[in-house]
Amino acid sequence: MNYRQVETFKAIMDSGSITEAAGLLRISQPAVSKALKQLEAELGLRLFSRTTKGIAATEEARLLYTEVERTYFGMQNLARFAEGLRDRKQGRIVVSTIPALGIAWLPAMVARFSDKHPDVTISLHSSNSVDAARLVGAGEFDLGVAQLRSEEFNLSRRKLFELEGVIAMPAGHRLADKEMIVAQDLAEEPIVALGPEDEFRRRLTQALDGTGLRYRSVIDASLGVTVCALVAAGCGIGIVDSEAARINQGTGLVFRRFSPTIRVPIFLFRQRGRPSGKLVEAFSAMLQPPPQFGSGYS
């Protein structure tokens, strides 16, 4: 039983006539009769009997019709769903991003996309850069937004923007009046940062080691917002990315640029060789960088 036979049978049942069914389907009456005979032969059932007034459905036809209605509308829904996929109206996108970009930036991008594609499901996951690369490379996620290391050969990538490393401190800190912080300013300062594998932390450590001056031990945190909270609580000064600084405006902290400048590229990436659907392409094309550091920061 194929879709055309189901459609023909339903049209006959709905109209009660082969002639009217042909009109509903916009095909000839012989074509309807032929499709009906093929269906009866395939099922081994007699579905209609001839009467003086035309045709009459058998008991088997009425029972079959109940199931056909359920299946037919399910197939129509499936056809509409497929049409939605073609027109970028329906589907699902799974995205992994680093926590720094999953708090404000990516939700804002998703809101813009969802406004134009309200029937698309978007699943957001927060992962560090290493895990994001692994999950996207394994095909578990459609897209990743994170830092990338050169050894990730199974990923195709496109640079989206750069995040700048900035120094976070309480508003009353002795360095708060300076427009630019240099490594020498941080001598003897307790430093709060992300883990040793973080690129901002690594580059700050290189700059501090290059001065030959002593600096106090580093407090590790897993999130930029946690670094900011520790700084606000008086644990020291912090190194955070410019997006964490943007999120934490108005919290009693000030953020200052650091010299030498620390910039880390952020990439959009996907599994190499994996075909991209239209929705994924549309979502990727819509992504825009966050405001640059200095635009409304304290």
Secondary structure, DSSP 4 states (H G I P E B T S, - for coil): --HHHHHHHHHHHHHSSHHHHHHHHTS-HHHHHHHHHHHHHHHT---EEEETTEEEE-HHHHHHHHHHHHHHHHHHHHHHHHHHHHTT-SEEEEEEE-HHHHTTHHHHHHHHHHHH-TTEEEEEEE--HHHHHHHHHTTSSSEEEE---TT-TTEEEEEEEEEEEEEEEETTSTTTT-SEEEGGGGTT--EEEE-TT-HHHHHHHHHHHHHT---PPEEEESSHHHHHHHHHTTS-EEEEEHHHHHHTTTSSEEEEEEES--EEEEEEEEETTPPPPHHHHHHHHH--PPPPTTSS--
